């Protein structure tokens, strides 16, 4: 319950941060993406470093974006189920992901995902794998 409460606080922070992001004009008047966690489970009988996997569905409304953020100690895999989504890495790599395409974002990498289409929503499957469950899953980064 403590972890769920912490993640709700992080998502609230994301929602609060979106309107103040001057670099993303299309996100200023839109709500934050809607995250629906569909699985959160510790791995069993695994002699590997990954201890927990979190699977979520994210709905990006027209013109919405997540803020610049990172996942301490957690790798992110994002798969676009429908629509097109822009994924930008702080180092300067920008990728347009179309339906059926996926990307892996290494742990501790500052990035942003946004729906630049102001007329259609985007749905994505997001999987986070992490070893350090004591770290927050998401940290919003000011840019």
C-alpha positions as CSV (number, residue, x, y, z in Angstrom):
1,X,0.0,0.0,0.0
2,X,2.9,2.3,0.8
3,X,4.4,1.8,-2.7
4,X,1.0,2.5,-4.4
5,X,0.6,5.7,-2.4
6,X,4.1,6.8,-3.4
7,X,3.4,6.1,-7.0
8,X,0.2,8.1,-6.9
9,X,2.2,11.0,-5.4
10,X,4.6,10.7,-8.3
11,X,1.8,10.7,-10.8
12,X,0.3,13.7,-9.1
13,X,3.6,15.5,-9.4
14,X,3.7,14.7,-13.1
15,X,0.2,16.1,-13.5
16,X,1.2,19.2,-11.6
17,X,4.4,19.7,-13.6
18,X,2.8,19.5,-17.1
19,X,1.3,23.0,-17.2
20,X,4.5,24.6,-16.2
21,X,6.6,23.1,-19.0
22,X,7.1,26.0,-21.4
23,X,9.0,24.0,-23.9
24,X,6.1,21.8,-24.7
25,X,3.4,24.2,-25.8
26,X,0.9,21.5,-26.8
27,X,1.0,20.0,-23.3
28,X,0.3,23.2,-21.5
29,X,-3.5,22.9,-21.8
30,X,-3.8,19.2,-21.8
31,X,-4.2,16.7,-18.9
32,X,-1.4,14.3,-18.0
33,X,-1.3,10.9,-19.6
34,X,-3.5,8.4,-17.8
35,X,-1.5,5.5,-16.3
36,X,-3.3,2.2,-15.5
37,X,-1.1,-0.3,-13.8
38,X,-2.0,-3.8,-14.8
39,X,0.7,-5.8,-13.0
40,X,3.2,-5.3,-10.3
41,X,4.9,-8.4,-9.1
42,X,8.2,-9.5,-7.6
43,X,9.9,-12.1,-9.7
44,X,9.9,-15.6,-8.3
45,X,12.6,-18.3,-8.6
46,X,14.9,-15.9,-10.5
47,X,18.6,-15.8,-9.8
48,X,18.9,-12.6,-11.6
49,X,19.3,-8.9,-10.7
50,X,15.7,-7.8,-11.7
51,X,13.5,-8.1,-8.6
52,X,10.3,-6.4,-9.7
53,X,8.4,-5.9,-12.9
54,X,5.7,-3.2,-13.3
55,X,3.4,-3.3,-16.3
56,X,1.2,-0.4,-17.1
57,X,-1.0,1.0,-19.9
58,X,-0.6,4.7,-20.6
59,X,-3.2,6.7,-22.4
60,X,-1.8,9.9,-23.9
61,X,-4.7,12.2,-24.7
62,X,-4.4,14.5,-27.7
63,X,-1.4,16.8,-27.3
64,X,-0.4,15.4,-23.9
65,X,3.0,14.6,-22.6
66,X,4.8,13.2,-19.6
67,X,7.3,15.6,-18.1
68,X,11.0,15.1,-18.4
69,X,11.8,12.3,-16.0
70,X,13.9,9.3,-15.2
71,X,13.6,6.0,-13.5
72,X,16.3,5.4,-10.9
73,X,17.6,1.9,-11.2
74,X,14.7,0.9,-13.5
75,X,14.8,0.1,-17.2
76,X,11.7,1.1,-19.3
77,X,10.3,-0.7,-22.3
78,X,7.6,1.3,-24.1
79,X,5.5,-0.4,-26.9
80,X,2.9,1.7,-28.8
81,X,-0.4,-0.1,-29.0
82,X,-2.2,2.5,-31.1
83,X,-1.2,5.9,-32.5
84,X,2.2,7.6,-32.7
85,X,4.3,8.8,-29.9
86,X,7.5,10.8,-29.8
87,X,10.2,9.6,-27.4
88,X,13.0,12.0,-26.7
89,X,16.2,11.2,-24.7
90,X,18.0,14.1,-23.0
91,X,21.2,13.4,-24.9
92,X,19.3,14.5,-28.1
93,X,17.9,11.4,-29.6
94,X,14.3,11.8,-30.8
95,X,12.3,8.9,-32.1
96,X,8.8,8.7,-33.6
97,X,7.3,5.4,-32.5
98,X,4.3,4.2,-34.6
99,X,1.8,1.5,-33.7
100,X,3.6,-1.8,-33.1
101,X,7.0,-0.2,-32.5
102,X,8.9,-0.3,-29.2
103,X,11.9,1.3,-27.5
104,X,13.9,0.5,-24.4
105,X,15.1,3.4,-22.2
106,X,18.1,2.4,-19.9
107,X,17.9,3.1,-16.2
108,X,18.7,6.6,-15.0
109,X,18.2,8.1,-18.5
110,X,16.3,11.4,-18.6
111,X,13.6,11.2,-21.2
112,X,10.1,12.4,-22.2
113,X,7.2,10.8,-24.1
114,X,4.6,13.0,-25.9
115,X,1.7,12.8,-28.2
116,X,2.2,15.6,-30.7
117,X,-1.2,14.8,-32.4
118,X,-3.8,17.2,-31.1
119,X,-6.6,15.2,-32.6
120,X,-6.0,11.6,-31.6
121,X,-5.0,9.7,-28.5
122,X,-2.1,7.3,-28.1
123,X,-2.1,4.1,-26.1
124,X,1.2,2.5,-25.0
125,X,2.2,-0.5,-22.9
126,X,5.0,0.4,-20.5
127,X,7.1,-2.2,-18.6
128,X,9.6,-1.2,-15.9
129,X,12.1,-3.7,-14.6
130,X,14.1,-2.9,-11.5
131,X,16.3,-4.4,-8.8
132,X,16.2,-1.5,-6.3
133,X,12.6,-1.4,-5.0
134,X,13.6,1.1,-2.3
135,X,14.2,3.8,-5.0
136,X,11.3,5.8,-6.4
137,X,10.0,4.5,-9.7
138,X,9.9,7.9,-11.3
139,X,11.7,11.2,-10.6
140,X,10.6,14.4,-12.5
141,X,13.5,16.3,-13.8
142,X,13.4,20.1,-14.3
143,X,14.5,21.3,-17.7
